[in-house]
Amino acid sequence: LHREAVGDAVTDADGDIRILPGIAQARADRPDVVRGEETQLLGMIDPSFTGLVCIPGTHSKWIPVDHSSGRAQVRTFSTMMTGELHAWLVADSLVCKGIPEAPAWSDEAFSRGVEVAAKGANLVEETFRTRARWLLGDLPPAAAPSYLSGLLIGHEIGAMTGKHGAREALVLVGAARLCALYASAAAQLSFA
């Protein structure tokens, strides 16, 4: 079959079009990949949209979109493994070892974690301090996962809006509960 590139798709001579999934950033200084989230991006993008898109999840994607060329374009993106890191810290690390299983969510602890991240705390140091906080009575043990979530999401939002700029808009695409947490943290950090 004869094939030729047409934009980001490949077409056969008979007109059969196949979309090649994923986006790769093959730069030595910041290699990264998007494997599936681009379909969420395509589903929400208005042709005139300019802003920063966050697709929160196990490996959150941050994608600045501009249309200075007349159409929406992605020139760079970043992945933050916030969800995976949170899951590991809660389930397998020493940070949450000994807390009650299936602890209830705490909006107060989440907000406190975002606040600590906003102050520019060292993320690695503050992650361990989470354990010290609940061991020393500064944080209820059951609130540790909520606090960590706020700390990690707050750090992620600060890092990514600092790197990519808040732009004209910050759009969240994904599961309602996770997007609500990111929206809450973004509002607390004055990015919403």
C-alpha positions in Angstrom: 0.0 0.0 0.0 1.1 3.5 -0.8 1.1 5.7 2.3 1.9 9.4 2.7 1.9 11.6 5.7 -1.1 14.0 6.1 -0.6 16.1 9.2 -0.4 13.8 12.1 -2.2 10.9 10.3 -1.1 8.3 7.8 -3.3 7.7 4.8 -3.4 4.8 2.3 -3.9 5.5 -1.4 -7.5 4.3 -1.0 -8.3 7.0 1.6 -8.0 4.8 4.7 -6.8 7.1 7.5 -5.2 6.0 10.7 -4.3 8.2 13.6 -1.0 7.4 15.3 -1.5 7.6 19.0 0.7 9.5 21.4 3.0 12.4 21.5 6.7 12.2 22.0 9.1 14.9 23.2 12.4 13.5 22.0 14.7 16.2 23.5 17.8 15.1 25.4 17.2 17.8 28.0 13.6 16.8 28.7 12.4 13.6 27.1 8.7 12.9 27.7 5.8 10.9 26.3 2.0 11.2 26.2 0.3 7.8 25.6 -3.4 8.2 25.4 -4.1 11.5 27.1 -3.8 13.3 23.8 -7.3 12.0 23.0 -8.6 13.8 26.0 -6.8 16.9 24.9 -8.3 16.6 21.4 -11.7 16.2 22.8 -11.7 19.4 24.8 -9.7 21.8 22.6 -11.6 24.6 20.9 -9.7 25.6 17.7 -9.1 29.1 19.3 -8.1 27.8 22.8 -4.9 29.2 24.3 -4.0 28.2 27.8 -2.6 25.5 30.0 -4.3 22.1 30.1 -3.8 19.8 33.1 -4.9 16.2 32.8 -4.5 14.9 36.4 -4.0 11.3 37.1 -1.4 8.7 38.0 1.0 10.5 35.7 -0.5 14.0 35.3 0.1 15.8 32.0 0.6 19.5 31.7 0.2 20.8 28.2 0.4 24.4 27.1 -1.6 25.1 24.0 -1.4 28.2 21.8 -2.9 29.2 18.6 -0.5 32.0 17.6 -0.1 30.3 14.2 -3.9 30.4 13.6 -4.6 26.9 14.9 -4.1 25.2 18.3 -0.6 23.7 18.7 1.3 21.8 21.3 5.0 22.6 21.4 6.0 21.1 24.7 4.5 19.2 27.7 5.4 17.8 31.1 4.5 14.8 33.1 4.3 14.7 36.9 4.0 11.3 38.6 2.1 12.8 41.5 -0.6 10.1 41.6 1.8 7.3 41.5 4.0 8.9 44.2 1.0 9.5 46.4 -0.2 5.9 46.1 3.3 4.6 46.9 3.8 6.9 49.9 0.4 5.9 51.4 0.6 2.2 50.7 4.2 1.2 50.8 6.5 3.8 52.3 7.3 4.5 55.9 5.6 7.9 55.7 2.1 6.4 56.3 3.1 3.1 57.9 0.9 2.6 60.9 -2.0 4.9 60.0 -5.5 3.4 60.0 -6.5 1.5 56.8 -9.0 3.2 54.5 -8.8 6.6 56.4 -11.5 9.2 55.8 -10.7 12.1 53.6 -9.9 15.4 55.3 -10.4 18.7 53.3 -8.7 20.5 56.2 -5.5 18.4 55.9 -5.5 18.7 52.1 -5.7 22.5 52.3 -2.9 22.5 54.9 -0.7 20.4 52.6 -1.4 22.9 49.7 -0.5 25.8 52.1 2.8 24.2 53.0 3.6 23.6 49.3 2.7 27.2 48.5 5.4 28.4 51.0 8.0 26.7 48.9 8.8 23.9 51.3 11.3 21.3 50.2 9.1 18.6 48.9 11.4 15.7 49.9 11.9 17.0 53.4 8.3 17.9 53.9 7.2 14.5 52.7 9.0 12.8 55.6 7.8 15.5 57.9 4.3 14.2 57.2 5.2 11.2 59.3 6.8 13.3 62.0 3.7 15.5 62.1 1.3 12.6 62.9 3.8 10.8 65.2 4.2 14.0 67.3 0.5 14.8 67.3 0.5 17.8 64.9 -1.7 15.9 62.4 -4.2 13.1 63.0 -2.7 9.9 61.6 -5.8 9.2 59.4 -5.3 12.7 57.8 -1.8 11.9 56.5 -2.9 10.8 53.1 -5.1 13.9 52.6 -2.2 16.1 53.8 0.2 14.4 51.4 -2.3 14.8 48.5 -2.4 18.5 49.2 1.3 18.8 49.5 2.0 16.9 46.2 -0.8 18.5 44.2 0.1 22.0 45.5 3.8 21.4 44.6 2.8 20.1 41.2 0.6 23.1 40.4 3.2 25.6 41.5 6.0 23.8 39.6 4.0 23.4 36.4 2.4 26.9 36.3 5.9 28.3 37.0 7.4 26.3 34.2 4.7 26.7 31.6 3.0 29.9 32.9 -0.6 30.1 34.0 -1.4 31.5 30.6 -4.9 32.9 29.9 -6.6 29.8 31.2 -5.9 26.7 33.3 -8.2 23.9 32.2 -8.6 20.6 34.0 -9.6 17.5 32.1 -10.3 14.2 33.8 -12.2 12.4 36.6 -14.5 14.7 38.5 -13.1 14.0 42.0 -9.5 14.5 40.9 -10.2 17.6 38.9 -12.1 19.0 42.0 -9.0 18.5 44.1 -6.8 20.2 41.5 -9.3 23.1 41.2 -9.4 23.5 45.0 -5.6 23.6 45.2 -5.4 25.9 42.2 -7.9 28.3 43.7 -6.0 28.2 47.0 -2.8 29.0 45.1 -4.5 31.8 43.2 -4.2 30.1 39.8 -7.9 29.7 39.2 
